[in-house]
Amino acid sequence: MRKAFRTAALIAVLSFTASHAFANIYITEFCSDTGNNEHFEFVEFTNLGSSPVDMTGWSEDDSNATPNKSNHSLSGLGTLAPGQSGIFTEATPATFRTYWGLAATVPVVGPYTNDNLSTTADSVTLFDSTGTLVDRLDYSTTNGGSADMVTRNAPLAALGKNDNSLWVNSTIGDAFGSFHAPQKYAIIGNPGSYSLPEPASLATLTAAALLLVRRKTR
């Protein structure tokens, strides 16, 4: 009986780890209105699954949480390959790429000119092609930060939880590879890519979880 329980627990732990490491499309970074009239606010979406995802018909909105809103379509991101990130921005794609020094291979769509992200409190909502809410992040200055003049990133443990207090501001030399934008105002961020933990880190997480399971079954 105990052996069966441990086997079930092992499967559960591995499934938990896999679901956090290899989910589908998530909000992984955002920057609200910079207040400098440069319109470089953006949201980053990353495919953390094992299969490509066609973004045709997908859409984004703020706290109004309305799918398929005019001028908020993500169809222009095309198909995101596993591990690939796409950007939705208030700037034109060409201007955004120049500002951050991004390669042409990074999918960028924009500009949007309505329902901008507030610098005090707002939401980012992501909908799939059926209009189903896929991910949401409510943020404010009192529950982690508003990403004004610095982007905020989602650590692995924060993905899909809608808890901005678990997110972190970008800093030079962080695990996300953040850097100063080469253009004026020098916003810190890392749009266009999302760094997952090294396999060794995932193995450590799994081992720790298994140890906890063993202790509880003794």
Secondary structure as a PSIPRED ss2 file (coil, helix, strand):
# PSIPRED VFORMAT (PSIPRED V4.0)

   1 M C   1.000  0.000  0.000
   2 R H   0.000  1.000  0.000
   3 K H   0.000  1.000  0.000
   4 A H   0.000  1.000  0.000
   5 F H   0.000  1.000  0.000
   6 R H   0.000  1.000  0.000
   7 T H   0.000  1.000  0.000
   8 A H   0.000  1.000  0.000
   9 A H   0.000  1.000  0.000
  10 L H   0.000  1.000  0.000
  11 I H   0.000  1.000  0.000
  12 A H   0.000  1.000  0.000
  13 V H   0.000  1.000  0.000
  14 L H   0.000  1.000  0.000
  15 S H   0.000  1.000  0.000
  16 F H   0.000  1.000  0.000
  17 T H   0.000  1.000  0.000
  18 A H   0.000  1.000  0.000
  19 S H   0.000  1.000  0.000
  20 H H   0.000  1.000  0.000
  21 A H   0.000  1.000  0.000
  22 F C   1.000  0.000  0.000
  23 A C   1.000  0.000  0.000
  24 N C   1.000  0.000  0.000
  25 I E   0.000  0.000  1.000
  26 Y E   0.000  0.000  1.000
  27 I E   0.000  0.000  1.000
  28 T E   0.000  0.000  1.000
  29 E E   0.000  0.000  1.000
  30 F E   0.000  0.000  1.000
  31 C E   0.000  0.000  1.000
  32 S C   1.000  0.000  0.000
  33 D C   1.000  0.000  0.000
  34 T C   1.000  0.000  0.000
  35 G C   1.000  0.000  0.000
  36 N C   1.000  0.000  0.000
  37 N C   1.000  0.000  0.000
  38 E C   1.000  0.000  0.000
  39 H C   1.000  0.000  0.000
  40 F C   1.000  0.000  0.000
  41 E C   1.000  0.000  0.000
  42 F E   0.000  0.000  1.000
  43 V E   0.000  0.000  1.000
  44 E E   0.000  0.000  1.000
  45 F E   0.000  0.000  1.000
  46 T E   0.000  0.000  1.000
  47 N E   0.000  0.000  1.000
  48 L C   1.000  0.000  0.000
  49 G C   1.000  0.000  0.000
  50 S C   1.000  0.000  0.000
  51 S C   1.000  0.000  0.000
  52 P C   1.000  0.000  0.000
  53 V E   0.000  0.000  1.000
  54 D E   0.000  0.000  1.000
  55 M C   1.000  0.000  0.000
  56 T C   1.000  0.000  0.000
  57 G C   1.000  0.000  0.000
  58 W C   1.000  0.000  0.000
  59 S E   0.000  0.000  1.000
  60 E E   0.000  0.000  1.000
  61 D E   0.000  0.000  1.000
  62 D C   1.000  0.000  0.000
  63 S C   1.000  0.000  0.000
  64 N C   1.000  0.000  0.000
  65 A C   1.000  0.000  0.000
  66 T C   1.000  0.000  0.000
  67 P C   1.000  0.000  0.000
  68 N C   1.000  0.000  0.000
  69 K C   1.000  0.000  0.000
  70 S C   1.000  0.000  0.000
  71 N C   1.000  0.000  0.000
  72 H C   1.000  0.000  0.000
  73 S E   0.000  0.000  1.000
  74 L C   1.000  0.000  0.000
  75 S H   0.000  1.000  0.000
  76 G H   0.000  1.000  0.000
  77 L H   0.000  1.000  0.000
  78 G C   1.000  0.000  0.000
  79 T E   0.000  0.000  1.000
  80 L E   0.000  0.000  1.000
  81 A C   1.000  0.000  0.000
  82 P C   1.000  0.000  0.000
  83 G C   1.000  0.000  0.000
  84 Q C   1.000  0.000  0.000
  85 S E   0.000  0.000  1.000
  86 G E   0.000  0.000  1.000
  87 I E   0.000  0.000  1.000
  88 F E   0.000  0.000  1.000
  89 T E   0.000  0.000  1.000
  90 E C   1.000  0.000  0.000
  91 A C   1.000  0.000  0.000
  92 T C   1.000  0.000  0.000
  93 P H   0.000  1.000  0.000
  94 A H   0.000  1.000  0.000
  95 T H   0.000  1.000  0.000
  96 F H   0.000  1.000  0.000
  97 R H   0.000  1.000  0.000
  98 T H   0.000  1.000  0.000
  99 Y H   0.000  1.000  0.000
 100 W H   0.000  1.000  0.000
 101 G C   1.000  0.000  0.000
 102 L C   1.000  0.000  0.000
 103 A C   1.000  0.000  0.000
 104 A C   1.000  0.000  0.000
 105 T C   1.000  0.000  0.000
 106 V C   1.000  0.000  0.000
 107 P C   1.000  0.000  0.000
 108 V E   0.000  0.000  1.000
 109 V E   0.000  0.000  1.000
 110 G C   1.000  0.000  0.000
 111 P C   1.000  0.000  0.000
 112 Y C   1.000  0.000  0.000
 113 T C   1.000  0.000  0.000
 114 N C   1.000  0.000  0.000
 115 D C   1.000  0.000  0.000
 116 N C   1.000  0.000  0.000
 117 L C   1.000  0.000  0.000
 118 S C   1.000  0.000  0.000
 119 T C   1.000  0.000  0.000
 120 T C   1.000  0.000  0.000
 121 A E   0.000  0.000  1.000
 122 D E   0.000  0.000  1.000
 123 S E   0.000  0.000  1.000
 124 V E   0.000  0.000  1.000
 125 T E   0.000  0.000  1.000
 126 L E   0.000  0.000  1.000
 127 F E   0.000  0.000  1.000
 128 D C   1.000  0.000  0.000
 129 S C   1.000  0.000  0.000
 130 T C   1.000  0.000  0.000
 131 G C   1.000  0.000  0.000
 132 T C   1.000  0.000  0.000
 133 L E   0.000  0.000  1.000
 134 V E   0.000  0.000  1.000
 135 D E   0.000  0.000  1.000
 136 R E   0.000  0.000  1.000
 137 L E   0.000  0.000  1.000
 138 D E   0.000  0.000  1.000
 139 Y E   0.000  0.000  1.000
 140 S E   0.000  0.000  1.000
 141 T C   1.000  0.000  0.000
 142 T C   1.000  0.000  0.000
 143 N C   1.000  0.000  0.000
 144 G C   1.000  0.000  0.000
 145 G C   1.000  0.000  0.000
 146 S C   1.000  0.000  0.000
 147 A C   1.000  0.000  0.000
 148 D C   1.000  0.000  0.000
 149 M C   1.000  0.000  0.000
 150 V E   0.000  0.000  1.000
 151 T C   1.000  0.000  0.000
 152 R E   0.000  0.000  1.000
 153 N E   0.000  0.000  1.000
 154 A C   1.000  0.000  0.000
 155 P C   1.000  0.000  0.000
 156 L H   0.000  1.000  0.000
 157 A H   0.000  1.000  0.000
 158 A H   0.000  1.000  0.000
 159 L C   1.000  0.000  0.000
 160 G C   1.000  0.000  0.000
 161 K C   1.000  0.000  0.000
 162 N C   1.000  0.000  0.000
 163 D C   1.000  0.000  0.000
 164 N H   0.000  1.000  0.000
 165 S H   0.000  1.000  0.000
 166 L H   0.000  1.000  0.000
 167 W C   1.000  0.000  0.000
 168 V E   0.000  0.000  1.000
 169 N E   0.000  0.000  1.000
 170 S C   1.000  0.000  0.000
 171 T C   1.000  0.000  0.000
 172 I C   1.000  0.000  0.000
 173 G C   1.000  0.000  0.000
 174 D C   1.000  0.000  0.000
 175 A C   1.000  0.000  0.000
 176 F C   1.000  0.000  0.000
 177 G C   1.000  0.000  0.000
 178 S C   1.000  0.000  0.000
 179 F E   0.000  0.000  1.000
 180 H E   0.000  0.000  1.000
 181 A C   1.000  0.000  0.000
 182 P C   1.000  0.000  0.000
 183 Q C   1.000  0.000  0.000
 184 K C   1.000  0.000  0.000
 185 Y C   1.000  0.000  0.000
 186 A C   1.000  0.000  0.000
 187 I C   1.000  0.000  0.000
 188 I E   0.000  0.000  1.000
 189 G E   0.000  0.000  1.000
 190 N C   1.000  0.000  0.000
 191 P C   1.000  0.000  0.000
 192 G C   1.000  0.000  0.000
 193 S C   1.000  0.000  0.000
 194 Y C   1.000  0.000  0.000
 195 S C   1.000  0.000  0.000
 196 L C   1.000  0.000  0.000
 197 P C   1.000  0.000  0.000
 198 E C   1.000  0.000  0.000
 199 P H   0.000  1.000  0.000
 200 A H   0.000  1.000  0.000
 201 S H   0.000  1.000  0.000
 202 L H   0.000  1.000  0.000
 203 A H   0.000  1.000  0.000
 204 T H   0.000  1.000  0.000
 205 L H   0.000  1.000  0.000
 206 T H   0.000  1.000  0.000
 207 A H   0.000  1.000  0.000
 208 A H   0.000  1.000  0.000
 209 A H   0.000  1.000  0.000
 210 L H   0.000  1.000  0.000
 211 L H   0.000  1.000  0.000
 212 L H   0.000  1.000  0.000
 213 V H   0.000  1.000  0.000
 214 R H   0.000  1.000  0.000
 215 R H   0.000  1.000  0.000
 216 K H   0.000  1.000  0.000
 217 T H   0.000  1.000  0.000
 218 R C   1.000  0.000  0.000
